């Protein structure tokens, strides 16, 4: 039977040789042929044993050197990323503050745009309004400060004369504690270098503050002018099927941030008006300047109103001690009323956040980023709450 099949497969006119070796097609027809044997004439298909012989009989394994090198490289890159973020932390904080200011002023800019102004002109109007407010604050603050400096410079010669007068109170203090001699010893014993170092540090602080202010104002202006384009660019990173929902969530977050800022301005205006009335009634000097100062300080969460109250109490000390004590008591009562009556109601109306969440967010933000963290903590809590309501809670409720 096999001879007959071989003769049939041979070409016409050719006589098969019985002693010739079998062809590849014939060799693949045996019982030990692999799954791909006989797939085509003249196409060799390696057997499983042949593949194992080529690999040495061992399965392919990843090198431990490659695994260790990959882990080490990943750890180094992560460390470099952390160090870069730490070095840029101050700049990132300033950028966060600039973006927050731009988003907070967006409701005013949008309102002006709805009234027919182009966005560039609307931003210009808002900037001019803020500049006018700052100029008014300086006009109220500079005269009393300059008067105090002039009074101090006029009093220095009189104090020097009283120090050398043994019959005056300052003269008795000089005779007992030798203030002038100790001051001269401090200056001659290295105190002058310390004073110079302190002056240099104060100068560096002033330069750093001015630079940071310029950066924040510049970035905020650019963000205010190009906020619609920035939002459109950010939406392009979201898939098209989910882009509409993402836009609605982001717009809701930005709207609530703007309402939060307006609510904060309202509470600060209440604090400034109460300070002006109190100082005007009790005769505390510079009531308008004190009211504007307290209003600006009250915009800083947690510590702002406290600092403003202490400053006004110290100014009231120039009138009399009872007036200063009553001013301090007034600010303690006002702080309690603001924290438990005014602020919760305004924030609930503006951003719909529970007072406990407000307090915890402000404390956490202040611990992380200081004053800036406390300022942006409530909007961050609002954003987290909206994201949870839109994406997390529906899935957990349906599970």
C-alpha positions in Angstrom: 0.0 0.0 0.0 2.8 2.5 0.8 4.6 1.7 -2.4 1.4 2.4 -4.4 0.9 5.8 -2.6 4.6 6.8 -3.3 4.2 5.9 -7.0 1.0 7.9 -7.2 2.7 11.0 -5.6 5.8 10.8 -7.8 5.9 12.9 -11.0 5.1 11.2 -14.2 8.0 9.4 -15.7 10.0 9.2 -12.4 10.6 5.9 -10.7 10.8 6.1 -6.9 13.9 4.7 -5.3 13.0 2.3 -2.6 16.3 3.1 -0.7 15.9 6.9 -0.8 15.3 8.7 2.5 11.7 9.9 3.1 10.8 13.4 2.2 9.7 16.1 4.7 6.1 15.6 3.9 6.5 11.9 4.5 8.4 12.3 7.7 5.7 14.5 9.2 3.0 11.9 8.7 4.3 9.6 11.4 2.8 9.3 14.8 5.4 11.6 16.3 4.5 14.5 14.1 3.6 17.9 15.7 0.4 19.7 15.3 1.6 21.7 12.3 3.0 18.7 10.4 2.0 18.3 6.8 0.7 21.9 6.6 2.2 22.3 3.1 4.7 20.7 0.8 8.3 21.7 1.6 7.3 23.9 4.7 9.2 22.6 7.7 7.4 22.7 11.0 9.6 22.2 14.1 8.5 19.7 16.6 8.0 20.5 20.3 11.2 18.6 21.1 13.1 20.7 18.6 11.9 23.9 20.1 12.9 22.7 23.6 16.3 21.8 22.3 16.7 25.2 20.9 15.8 26.9 24.2 17.9 24.5 26.2 14.9 22.8 27.7 14.2 25.9 30.0 11.3 28.3 29.9 12.1 32.0 29.2 12.6 33.9 32.5 13.2 37.6 33.3 16.7 38.5 34.6 16.9 39.5 38.2 19.4 42.2 37.2 16.8 43.7 34.9 14.2 43.7 37.7 16.5 45.3 40.2 17.7 47.9 37.7 14.0 48.8 36.9 13.1 49.2 40.6 16.2 51.2 41.3 15.6 53.5 38.4 12.0 54.0 39.4 13.0 54.9 43.0 15.6 57.4 41.8 13.1 59.1 39.5 10.5 59.3 42.3 13.1 60.8 44.6 14.1 63.4 42.0 10.4 64.2 41.4 9.8 64.8 45.1 12.9 67.0 45.4 11.8 69.0 42.4 8.3 69.6 43.9 9.9 70.6 47.2 12.1 73.1 45.6 9.2 74.5 43.6 6.8 74.5 46.5 7.0 78.2 47.1 6.4 79.0 43.4 3.6 76.4 43.3 2.0 78.0 46.3 2.1 81.5 44.6 0.6 80.0 41.5 -2.2 78.4 43.5 -2.9 81.8 45.2 -2.9 83.6 41.8 -5.3 81.0 40.3 -7.6 81.3 43.4 -7.7 85.1 43.1 -8.6 84.9 39.4 -11.3 82.3 40.0 -12.7 84.4 43.0 -13.0 87.5 40.8 -14.5 85.5 37.9 -18.2 86.3 39.0 -17.5 90.0 38.8 -15.7 89.7 35.4 -18.6 87.5 34.1 -21.2 90.0 35.3 -19.4 92.8 33.5 -19.2 90.7 30.3 -22.9 90.0 30.4 -23.4 93.8 30.5 -21.7 94.1 27.1 -18.0 94.7 28.0 -15.3 92.7 26.3 -13.4 90.4 28.7 -10.2 92.4 28.4 -12.1 95.6 29.4 -14.0 93.8 32.2 -10.7 92.6 33.7 -9.3 96.1 33.4 -12.3 97.5 35.3 -11.9 95.0 38.1 -8.1 95.7 38.3 -8.8 99.4 38.5 -11.4 98.9 41.2 -8.9 96.9 43.3 -6.2 99.4 42.7 -8.5 102.2 43.8 -9.4 100.3 47.0 -5.7 99.8 47.7 -4.9 103.5 47.1 -7.7 104.4 49.5 -6.3 102.1 52.1 -2.9 103.8 51.7 -4.4 107.2 51.9 -6.0 106.3 55.2 -3.0 104.5 56.7 0.0 106.6 55.6 -1.0 109.9 57.4 -1.2 108.3 60.9 1.9 106.2 60.3 3.9 109.2 59.2 2.6 111.2 62.1 3.7 108.5 64.5 7.2 108.4 62.9 7.5 112.1 63.2 6.4 112.1 66.8 9.0 109.3 67.6 11.8 111.3 65.9 10.8 114.4 67.8 10.8 112.5 71.1 14.2 110.8 70.7 16.2 114.0 71.7 13.9 114.5 74.7 14.4 110.9 75.8 18.1 111.2 75.5 18.1 114.3 77.6 16.0 112.5 80.2 18.3 109.6 80.3 21.2 111.9 81.3 19.0 113.8 83.8 19.3 112.0 87.2 16.1 113.6 88.5 13.8 112.2 85.8 12.3 108.7 85.7 14.4 107.7 82.7 17.5 109.0 84.5 16.7 106.8 87.6 16.4 103.8 85.3 19.8 104.7 83.6 21.5 105.0 87.0 20.1 101.6 88.1 20.5 99.5 85.0 23.1 101.5 83.0 21.2 101.2 79.7 23.5 103.4 77.6 26.6 101.6 78.7 25.1 98.1 78.0 24.0 99.3 74.6 27.5 100.5 73.8 29.0 97.2 74.9 26.6 95.3 72.7 27.5 97.4 69.7 31.2 97.2 70.3 31.1 93.4 71.1 29.6 92.2 67.8 26.2 93.7 68.2 26.7 96.0 65.2 27.1 92.9 63.0 24.0 91.4 64.4 22.1 94.6 63.8 23.4 94.8 60.2 22.4 91.2 59.7 19.0 91.9 61.0 18.6 94.9 58.7 19.9 92.8 55.7 17.4 90.0 56.6 14.6 92.6 56.8 15.6 93.9 53.4 15.6 90.5 51.9 12.2 89.8 53.3 10.9 93.1 51.8 12.4 92.2 48.4 11.0 88.6 48.5 7.5 90.0 49.5 7.5 92.5 46.6 8.7 89.8 44.1 6.0 87.4 45.3 3.3 90.1 45.1 4.4 90.9 41.5 4.3 87.2 40.5 0.8 86.7 42.0 -0.6 89.8 40.4 0.9 89.0 37.0 -0.3 85.4 36.9 -3.7 86.3 38.2 -4.2 88.9 35.4 -3.2 86.4 32.8 -5.5 83.7 34.2 -8.4 86.2 34.5 -8.0 87.3 30.9 -7.6 83.8 29.5 -9.8 81.7 31.8 -12.2 80.6 29.1 -9.4 79.4 26.9 -7.7 77.7 29.8 -10.9 75.8 30.6 -11.4 74.7 27.0 -7.8 73.4 26.9 -8.4 71.5 30.1 -11.7 70.0 28.9 -9.8 68.4 25.9 -8.1 66.0 28.2 -11.5 64.5 29.1 -13.0 61.9 26.7 -15.8 63.3 24.5 -18.5 61.0 26.0 -17.9 62.4 29.5 -16.8 65.9 28.6 -20.3 67.5 29.1 -20.6 66.1 32.6 -17.1 67.2 33.5 -17.8 70.7 32.2 -20.9 70.9 34.4 -18.9 69.8 37.5 -16.1 72.2 36.9 -18.4 75.1 36.3 -20.3 74.3 39.6 -17.0 74.2 41.5 -15.9 77.6 40.0 -19.3 79.1 40.7 -19.1 78.1 44.4 -15.6 79.3 44.8 -16.7 82.7 43.5 -19.7 82.7 45.9 -17.3 81.8 48.7 -15.2 84.8 48.0 -18.2 87.1 47.8 -19.4 85.7 51.2 -15.9 86.2 52.7 -16.0 89.8 51.4 -19.4 90.3 53.0 -18.3 89.1 56.4 -15.2 91.2 56.2 -17.3 94.3 55.4 -19.4 93.6 58.5 -16.3 93.4 60.6 -14.9 96.6 59.2 -18.1 98.5 59.6 -18.4 97.3 63.3 -14.9 98.4 63.9 -15.5 101.9 62.4 -18.6 102.4 64.5 -16.9 101.2 67.7 -13.8 103.4 67.2 -16.0 106.4 66.3 -18.1 106.1 69.4 -15.2 105.6 71.8 -12.9 108.1 70.2 -10.2 105.7 69.1 -7.9 107.5 66.7 -8.2 106.9 62.9 -11.5 105.0 62.9 -11.7 104.7 59.1 -8.2 103.3 58.8 -8.9 100.9 61.6 -12.1 99.7 60.0 -10.5 99.1 56.6 -7.5 97.3 58.3 -9.8 95.0 60.2 -11.9 94.3 57.0 -8.7 93.3 55.1 -7.4 91.2 58.0 -10.7 89.5 58.5 -10.5 88.0 55.0 -7.7 85.7 56.3 -9.3 82.7 58.0 -8.8 81.8 61.7 -6.1 84.4 62.6 -7.1 87.4 60.6 -9.8 88.9 62.9 -7.7 88.1 65.9 -4.7 90.1 64.6 -7.0 93.0 63.6 -8.6 93.0 67.1 -5.2 93.1 68.8 -4.0 95.9 66.6 -7.1 98.0 67.3 -6.9 97.3 71.1 -3.3 98.5 71.1 -4.3 101.7 69.3 -7.1 102.2 71.8 -4.5 102.0 74.6 -3.4 105.5 73.5 -6.8 106.8 74.7 -7.0 105.0 78.1 -6.6 101.6 79.6 -10.4 101.1 80.2 -11.0 101.9 76.5 -8.4 99.4 75.4 -9.8 96.7 77.7 -13.4 97.3 76.5 -12.1 97.2 72.9 -10.5 93.8 73.5 -13.7 92.5 75.1 -15.7 93.8 72.2 -13.5 91.9 69.7 -13.7 88.7 71.7 -17.5 88.9 71.6 -17.5 89.9 67.9 -15.2 86.9 67.1 -17.5 84.5 68.8 -20.5 86.0 67.0 -18.7 85.9 63.7 -17.5 82.3 64.1 -20.9 80.9 65.3 -23.5 83.1 63.8 -22.3 85.2 60.8 -19.8 82.9 59.1 -21.8 79.7 59.2 -24.9 81.3 57.8 -23.0 83.1 55.1 -21.0 80.0 54.1 -24.0 77.8 54.1 -25.8 80.2 51.8 -22.8 80.7 49.6 -21.2 77.3 49.2 -23.6 74.9 51.1 -20.8 73.5 53.4 -21.4 72.3 57.0 -19.7 74.5 59.6 -17.7 71.5 61.0 -16.3 70.9 57.5 -15.4 74.6 57.2 -13.5 74.6 60.5 -11.7 71.3 59.8 -10.7 72.4 56.3 -9.4 75.7 57.4 -7.3 74.1 60.2 -5.9 71.5 57.8 -5.1 74.0 55.1 -3.4 76.3 57.5 -1.3 73.5 58.8 -0.2 72.6 55.3 0.3 75.9 53.5 -0.1 78.6 56.2 -2.3 81.6 55.5 -2.7 80.7 51.8 -3.7 77.1 52.8 -6.4 78.5 55.2 -7.7 80.8 52.4 -8.1 78.1 49.8 -9.1 75.3 52.2 -12.9 75.9 52.0 -13.0 76.0 48.2 -10.9 72.8 48.2 -13.5 71.2 50.5 -16.3 72.4 48.3 -14.6 70.9 45.2 -14.0 67.5 47.0 -17.7 67.5 48.1 -18.9 68.1 44.6 -16.7 65.4 43.1 -17.9 62.9 45.7 -21.5 63.7 45.0 -21.1 63.4 41.3 -18.8 60.4 40.9 -18.3 58.4 44.1 -21.6 58.4 46.1 -23.8 57.4 43.2 -21.7 54.2 42.7 -21.7 53.3 46.4 -25.4 53.9 46.7 -26.1 51.7 43.7 -23.8 48.9 44.8 
